Amino acid sequence: MVIAAIYGATGGNNRNNFGRNIVLQNLFQINIGASGFMTGSGANLLAVSLIVGAGATLGYQEWFAAAFPLCLLIIITGWIVGTKIMFPLKKEERKPQITGGMQRLREELQKMGRMKQDEYKSIAIFVGVLFMWATKGYIHNVSETAVAFAGAVVALVPFRIGIVKWNDVDIPWHLMIFSAGAYTLGAGLDATNLAGTMVDSAFDSLGISNDTPFWVLYLMLTGAMLFSAILFQSKTMRALIFIPISIGVAQKFGYPVMSLAFPVALLIEHVYVLPFNSKPAALLYTTDQYSWADTFKFDITMMIISWIMIFIWGETVLRWLNYIPDGLF
């Protein structure tokens, strides 16, 4: 908001395209950036739990290889659409409009001082955990769970080695119990074929036959996951609804679970169209830097573009990575 004000955007009657872009791009990139990592949100982890519980193999490395390049591509596309097409910057919006504004930013940066020892330790632990996750299967076979646990132990070691104290840690037991339940639910869906039974019933009532092409099912499921985000606020709820459905459809038609469930999981984080669609959307709308019309126009465009891109991604990258067998599209 400080940077937006320096460039003349203070909200309300003083909105301009600099302010619209800096906030809407922030919102868009917060959500899409989370889609590039299995650990990007609890909903991503829930989706992984359901998919793994259904018998597929999906870890940090597999998610990253398929999702992170798509994440970058969508972010770059969103930046071009926003700053070059929908909200292009006028000449005066490209220059600071408050005298001494940039100097104030430099002063605030200097007040932060140099990095502390604990901050260097935090970076080392974080990078170390990411390195271990990313190199599983290449230089070691330690599970992602064990790596995360080891990182937590190092962070909590006393005698000035760690970076936090036990009494300062608020462990989210509810999330751990919820994740364990998701694994159980995924395994239960696989063992009982309950998802397949529900899908059979729904498809029979809709008149969808076993001759339905794979690409039609792919578009239906990815489109349902994407555009349901306009109506719902909870990513977790959407994951609980659409991942089991995707698993059931894959099992009904004899396709690998990953061929339909994974593309759907990659779209969990598209929750940015309207202010009530996610917590970041609600928070950033209060900046008063853009209107409902602004966010809907930009973000529904990006949602449609993302739908096209996930279809192309399935035909190319996901097929090259063997998540979708050749000849299905």
RODO-2510 file (C-alpha; in nm, 4 decimals, decimal comma):
residues 329
     n   res          X          Y          Z
     1     m     0,0000     0,0000     0,0000
     2     v     0,2935     0,2300     0,0645
     3     i     0,4285     0,1652    -0,2854
     4     a     0,0812     0,2126    -0,4363
     5     a     0,0484     0,5478    -0,2557
     6     i     0,3878     0,6599    -0,3833
     7     y     0,2550     0,6059    -0,7353
     8     g    -0,0661     0,7986    -0,6666
     9     a    -0,3017     0,5122    -0,5758
    10     t    -0,4514     0,5690    -0,2314
    11     g    -0,7807     0,3886    -0,2955
    12     g    -1,1405     0,5066    -0,3191
    13     n    -1,1666     0,8060    -0,5485
    14     n    -0,7904     0,7948    -0,6081
    15     r    -0,7740     0,4559    -0,7770
    16     n    -0,5514     0,4130    -1,0776
    17     n    -0,4220     0,1245    -1,2846
    18     f    -0,0979     0,1053    -1,0866
    19     g    -0,2981     0,0337    -0,7727
    20     r    -0,5289    -0,2081    -0,9518
    21     n    -0,2357    -0,4008    -1,0928
    22     i    -0,0213    -0,4163    -0,7812
    23     v    -0,3093    -0,5517    -0,5690
    24     l    -0,4824    -0,7762    -0,8242
    25     q    -0,1504    -0,9259    -0,9342
    26     n    -0,0668    -0,9801    -0,5669
    27     l    -0,3946    -1,1651    -0,5138
    28     f    -0,3564    -1,3695    -0,8320
    29     q     0,0051    -1,4642    -0,7638
    30     i    -0,0593    -1,5547    -0,3977
    31     n    -0,3089    -1,8180    -0,5104
    32     i    -0,1386    -1,9427    -0,8261
    33     g     0,2006    -1,9466    -0,6529
    34     a     0,0574    -2,1882    -0,3958
    35     s    -0,0507    -2,4228    -0,6755
    36     g     0,3122    -2,4847    -0,7734
    37     f     0,3897    -2,6768    -0,4539
    38     m     0,2332    -2,9734    -0,2805
    39     t     0,2846    -2,7839     0,0460
    40     g     0,1316    -2,4639    -0,0947
    41     s    -0,1844    -2,5062     0,1118
    42     g    -0,3648    -2,7516     0,3339
    43     a    -0,6085    -2,8202     0,0499
    44     n    -0,3214    -2,9357    -0,1723
    45     l    -0,2044    -3,1746     0,0999
    46     l    -0,5599    -3,3010     0,1400
    47     a    -0,5823    -3,3709    -0,2341
    48     v    -0,2523    -3,5595    -0,2210
    49     s    -0,3786    -3,7617     0,0739
    50     l    -0,6932    -3,8614    -0,1149
    51     i    -0,5048    -3,9510    -0,4324
    52     v    -0,2382    -4,1513    -0,2495
    53     g    -0,5080    -4,3221    -0,0466
    54     a    -0,6665    -4,4328    -0,3745
    55     g    -0,3475    -4,6196    -0,4652
    56     a    -0,1556    -4,3651    -0,6748
    57     t     0,1971    -4,2348    -0,6110
    58     l     0,2259    -3,8597    -0,5639
    59     g     0,4977    -3,6790    -0,3669
    60     y     0,6585    -3,3375    -0,3481
    61     q     0,8832    -3,3994    -0,6482
    62     e     0,6070    -3,5308    -0,8745
    63     w     0,3790    -3,2387    -0,7899
    64     f     0,6573    -2,9834    -0,8393
    65     a     0,7677    -3,1191    -1,1779
    66     a     0,4161    -3,1010    -1,3188
    67     a     0,2780    -2,7960    -1,1376
    68     f     0,5573    -2,5418    -1,0967
    69     p     0,6202    -2,4746    -1,4695
    70     l     0,2439    -2,4360    -1,5199
    71     c     0,2309    -2,2042    -1,2187
    72     l     0,5010    -1,9792    -1,3682
    73     l     0,3342    -1,9804    -1,7094
    74     i    -0,0038    -1,8784    -1,5653
    75     i     0,1542    -1,6050    -1,3506
    76     i     0,3403    -1,4566    -1,6489
    77     t     0,0243    -1,4736    -1,8600
    78     g    -0,1717    -1,3000    -1,5832
    79     w     0,0879    -1,0238    -1,5613
    80     i     0,0678    -0,9626    -1,9360
    81     v    -0,3140    -0,9676    -1,9415
    82     g    -0,3385    -0,7365    -1,6416
    83     t    -0,0667    -0,4795    -1,7032
    84     k    -0,0635    -0,4729    -2,0820
    85     i    -0,4236    -0,5396    -2,1874
    86     m    -0,6826    -0,4754    -1,9142
    87     f    -0,5167    -0,2165    -1,6915
    88     p    -0,2317    -0,0607    -1,8936
    89     l    -0,0320     0,2015    -1,7049
    90     k    -0,0553     0,5617    -1,8182
    91     k     0,2649     0,7584    -1,8546
    92     e     0,2116     0,9500    -1,5294
    93     e     0,1384     0,6278    -1,3399
    94     r     0,4854     0,4999    -1,4165
    95     k     0,6554     0,7681    -1,2030
    96     p     0,6456     0,8312    -0,8247
    97     q     0,3921     1,1046    -0,7456
    98     i     0,4894     1,1714    -0,3835
    99     t     0,8088     1,3670    -0,3252
   100     g     1,0591     1,1716    -0,1219
   101     g     0,8551     0,8521    -0,1439
   102     m     1,1366     0,6261    -0,2594
   103     q     1,3700     0,7721     0,0021
   104     r     1,1140     0,6821     0,2707
   105     l     1,1169     0,3221     0,1509
   106     r     1,4969     0,3139     0,1718
   107     e     1,4840     0,4484     0,5270
   108     e     1,2335     0,1830     0,6336
   109     l     1,4529    -0,0861     0,4795
   110     q     1,7569     0,0417     0,6699
   111     k     1,5603     0,0356     0,9987
   112     m     1,5239    -0,3405     0,9612
   113     g     1,8995    -0,3703     1,0125
   114     r     2,1175    -0,6633     0,9170
   115     m     1,9985    -1,0226     0,9170
   116     k     2,0209    -1,2004     1,2517
   117     q     2,1752    -1,5401     1,3213
   118     d     1,8353    -1,7050     1,3729
   119     e     1,7230    -1,5729     1,0351
   120     y     2,0188    -1,7389     0,8646
   121     k     1,9369    -2,0612     1,0513
   122     s     1,5753    -2,0408     0,9340
   123     i     1,6871    -2,0064     0,5726
   124     a     1,9258    -2,3010     0,6092
   125     i     1,6550    -2,5286     0,7547
   126     f     1,3973    -2,4233     0,4964
   127     v     1,6337    -2,4692     0,2007
   128     g     1,7589    -2,7990     0,3445
   129     v     1,4051    -2,9407     0,3697
   130     l     1,3218    -2,8260     0,0155
   131     f     1,6450    -2,9794    -0,1146
   132     m     1,5672    -3,3147     0,0479
   133     w     1,2126    -3,3109    -0,0883
   134     a     1,3277    -3,2214    -0,4393
   135     t     1,6032    -3,4862    -0,4540
   136     k     1,4052    -3,7847    -0,3279
   137     g     1,4678    -4,0767    -0,5627
   138     y     1,7902    -3,9245    -0,6943
   139     i     2,0309    -3,9149    -0,3984
   140     h     1,8130    -4,0617    -0,1208
   141     n     1,4783    -4,2323    -0,0516
   142     v     1,3789    -4,0569     0,2704
   143     s     1,0055    -3,9845     0,2756
   144     e     0,8708    -3,6281     0,2663
   145     t     0,7147    -3,6807     0,6089
   146     a     1,0448    -3,7857     0,7666
   147     v     1,2231    -3,4872     0,6101
   148     a     0,9624    -3,2441     0,7418
   149     f     0,9830    -3,4053     1,0868
   150     a     1,3627    -3,3780     1,0868
   151     g     1,3409    -3,0090     0,9929
   152     a     1,0998    -2,9479     1,2808
   153     v     1,3306    -3,1294     1,5244
   154     v     1,6302    -2,9197     1,4180
   155     a     1,4262    -2,6006     1,4555
   156     l     1,3281    -2,7034     1,8110
   157     v     1,6671    -2,8261     1,9360
   158     p     1,7600    -2,6309     2,2540
   159     f     2,1007    -2,4940     2,3607
   160     r     2,0880    -2,2104     2,1016
   161     i     2,0998    -2,4565     1,8123
   162     g     1,7347    -2,4300     1,7129
   163     i     1,5382    -2,1177     1,6287
   164     v     1,2157    -2,1572     1,8305
   165     k     1,1226    -2,2775     2,1785
   166     w     0,8803    -2,5592     2,2496
   167     n     0,6526    -2,3282     2,4493
   168     d     0,6285    -2,0896     2,1533
   169     v     0,5063    -2,3569     1,9112
   170     d     0,1351    -2,3913     1,8409
   171     i     0,1075    -2,7329     1,6782
   172     p    -0,2017    -2,7566     1,4505
   173     w    -0,3210    -3,0928     1,5791
   174     h    -0,6553    -3,0421     1,4055
   175     l    -0,4759    -3,0284     1,0682
   176     m    -0,2785    -3,3442     1,1461
   177     i    -0,5940    -3,5303     1,2500
   178     f    -0,7720    -3,3971     0,9422
   179     s    -0,4883    -3,5173     0,7148
   180     a    -0,4938    -3,8609     0,8783
   181     g    -0,8666    -3,8735     0,8171
   182     a    -0,8113    -3,7805     0,4533
   183     y    -0,5676    -4,0694     0,4074
   184     t    -0,8238    -4,3014     0,5653
   185     l    -1,1006    -4,1610     0,3450
   186     g    -0,8901    -4,2092     0,0321
   187     a    -0,8051    -4,5667     0,1278
   188     g    -1,1698    -4,6307     0,2121
   189     l    -1,2881    -4,4976    -0,1233
   190     d    -1,0395    -4,7268    -0,2945
   191     a    -1,1305    -5,0343    -0,0875
   192     t    -1,5077    -4,9938    -0,1142
   193     n    -1,5230    -4,8326    -0,4596
   194     l    -1,7770    -4,5935    -0,3071
   195     a    -1,6687    -4,3073    -0,5323
   196     g    -1,7145    -4,5300    -0,8368
   197     t    -2,0597    -4,6351    -0,7201
   198     m    -2,1689    -4,2730    -0,6748
   199     v    -2,0270    -4,1772    -1,0122
   200     d    -2,2049    -4,4714    -1,1767
   201     s    -2,5346    -4,3563    -1,0308
   202     a    -2,4804    -3,9925    -1,1283
   203     f    -2,3671    -4,0759    -1,4831
   204     d    -2,6582    -4,3125    -1,5378
   205     s    -2,9050    -4,0432    -1,4337
   206     l    -2,7350    -3,7917    -1,6645
   207     g    -2,7211    -4,0340    -1,9556
   208     i    -2,3406    -4,0349    -1,9775
   209     s    -2,2282    -4,3649    -2,1256
   210     n    -1,9032    -4,5600    -2,1137
   211     d    -1,8336    -4,4391    -2,4669
   212     t    -1,7728    -4,0822    -2,3477
   213     p    -1,4295    -3,9686    -2,4732
   214     f    -1,1555    -3,9037    -2,2191
   215     w    -1,1157    -3,5403    -2,3229
   216     v    -1,4835    -3,4716    -2,2508
   217     l    -1,4482    -3,6128    -1,8991
   218     y    -1,1241    -3,4176    -1,8545
   219     l    -1,2893    -3,0887    -1,9536
   220     m    -1,5965    -3,1571    -1,7404
   221     l    -1,3995    -3,2307    -1,4240
   222     t    -1,1403    -2,9544    -1,4598
   223     g    -1,4112    -2,7036    -1,5519
   224     a    -1,6229    -2,8066    -1,2519
   225     m    -1,3250    -2,7653    -1,0168
   226     l    -1,2305    -2,4268    -1,1647
   227     f    -1,5659    -2,2548    -1,1875
   228     s    -1,6988    -2,3941    -0,8604
   229     a    -1,4472    -2,1575    -0,6990
   230     i    -1,6721    -1,8650    -0,7957
   231     l    -1,9450    -1,9967    -0,5653
   232     f    -1,7488    -2,1494    -0,2773
   233     q    -1,5079    -2,0006    -0,0251
   234     s    -1,3449    -2,3194     0,1008
   235     k    -1,0654    -2,4825    -0,0997
   236     t    -1,0764    -2,7741     0,1422
   237     m    -1,4442    -2,8367     0,0709
   238     r    -1,3872    -2,8279    -0,3046
   239     a    -1,0986    -3,0749    -0,2678
   240     l    -1,3192    -3,3059    -0,0608
   241     i    -1,5912    -3,2916    -0,3269
   242     f    -1,4095    -3,2996    -0,6592
   243     i    -1,1018    -3,5147    -0,5918
   244     p    -1,3095    -3,8211    -0,4891
   245     i    -1,5393    -3,7616    -0,7880
   246     s    -1,2365    -3,7527    -1,0194
   247     i    -1,1023    -4,0711    -0,8628
   248     g    -1,4402    -4,2370    -0,9090
   249     v    -1,4680    -4,1315    -1,2738
   250     a    -1,1173    -4,2620    -1,3451
   251     q    -1,1989    -4,5953    -1,1828
   252     k    -1,5343    -4,6247    -1,3629
   253     f    -1,3770    -4,5772    -1,7047
   254     g    -1,0624    -4,7772    -1,6294
   255     y    -0,8211    -4,4845    -1,6431
   256     p    -0,5273    -4,4313    -1,4043
   257     v    -0,6334    -4,2319    -1,0978
   258     m    -0,3678    -3,9679    -1,1673
   259     s    -0,4971    -3,9031    -1,5208
   260     l    -0,8049    -3,7190    -1,3917
   261     a    -0,7520    -3,6560    -1,0203
   262     f    -0,4130    -3,4848    -1,0575
   263     p    -0,5186    -3,2213    -1,3171
   264     v    -0,8203    -3,1433    -1,0983
   265     a    -0,5920    -3,1093    -0,7931
   266     l    -0,3718    -2,8605    -0,9806
   267     l    -0,6706    -2,6237    -0,9996
   268     i    -0,7517    -2,6100    -0,6286
   269     e    -0,5849    -2,2705    -0,5783
   270     h    -0,7895    -2,0796    -0,8393
   271     v    -0,9917    -1,8869    -0,5794
   272     y    -0,9572    -1,5214    -0,6724
   273     v    -1,2517    -1,4044    -0,8845
   274     l    -1,4756    -1,2432    -0,6191
   275     p    -1,3915    -1,1026    -0,2736
   276     f    -1,5644    -1,3864    -0,0850
   277     n    -1,3907    -1,6661    -0,2779
   278     s    -1,0878    -1,6844    -0,0459
   279     k    -0,9310    -1,5148     0,2549
   280     p    -0,6640    -1,3332     0,0462
   281     a    -0,9396    -1,2065    -0,1858
   282     a    -1,1394    -1,0729     0,1096
   283     l    -0,8316    -0,9162     0,2671
   284     l    -0,7044    -0,7429    -0,0459
   285     y    -1,0496    -0,6140    -0,1426
   286     t    -1,0448    -0,4030     0,1761
   287     t    -0,7554    -0,1996     0,0286
   288     d    -1,0203    -0,0293    -0,1898
   289     q    -0,7799    -0,0256    -0,4833
   290     y    -1,0219    -0,1996    -0,7228
   291     s    -1,3935    -0,2653    -0,7725
   292     w    -1,5911    -0,5890    -0,8028
   293     a    -1,6080    -0,5232    -1,1779
   294     d    -1,2277    -0,4909    -1,1958
   295     t    -1,1575    -0,8182    -1,0176
   296     f    -1,4299    -1,0099    -1,2020
   297     k    -1,3182    -0,8861    -1,5446
   298     f    -0,9529    -0,9731    -1,4916
   299     d    -0,9913    -1,2917    -1,2912
   300     i    -1,2716    -1,4591    -1,4887
   301     t    -1,0563    -1,4017    -1,7982
   302     m    -0,7624    -1,5711    -1,6254
   303     m    -0,9846    -1,8560    -1,5098
   304     i    -1,0932    -1,9254    -1,8694
   305     i    -0,7323    -1,9005    -1,9894
   306     s    -0,6273    -2,1404    -1,7109
   307     w    -0,8937    -2,3891    -1,8225
   308     i    -0,7508    -2,3823    -2,1739
   309     m    -0,3978    -2,4137    -2,0375
   310     i    -0,4748    -2,7153    -1,8165
   311     f    -0,6213    -2,8900    -2,1210
   312     i    -0,3062    -2,8196    -2,3228
   313     w    -0,0945    -2,9200    -2,0198
   314     g    -0,2725    -3,2524    -2,0037
   315     e    -0,2132    -3,3212    -2,3724
   316     t     0,1565    -3,2338    -2,3450
   317     v     0,3404    -3,2190    -2,0113
   318     l     0,1186    -3,4556    -1,8087
   319     r     0,1313    -3,7048    -2,0933
   320     w     0,5111    -3,6700    -2,1235
   321     l     0,5390    -3,7343    -1,7479
   322     n     0,3253    -4,0506    -1,7935
   323     y     0,0404    -3,9300    -1,5740
   324     i    -0,1928    -3,9496    -1,8741
   325     p    -0,1409    -4,2499    -2,1071
   326     d    -0,0860    -4,1873    -2,4776
   327     g    -0,3906    -4,1955    -2,6995
   328     l    -0,6498    -4,0775    -2,4448
   329     f    -0,6961    -3,7269    -2,5873
***
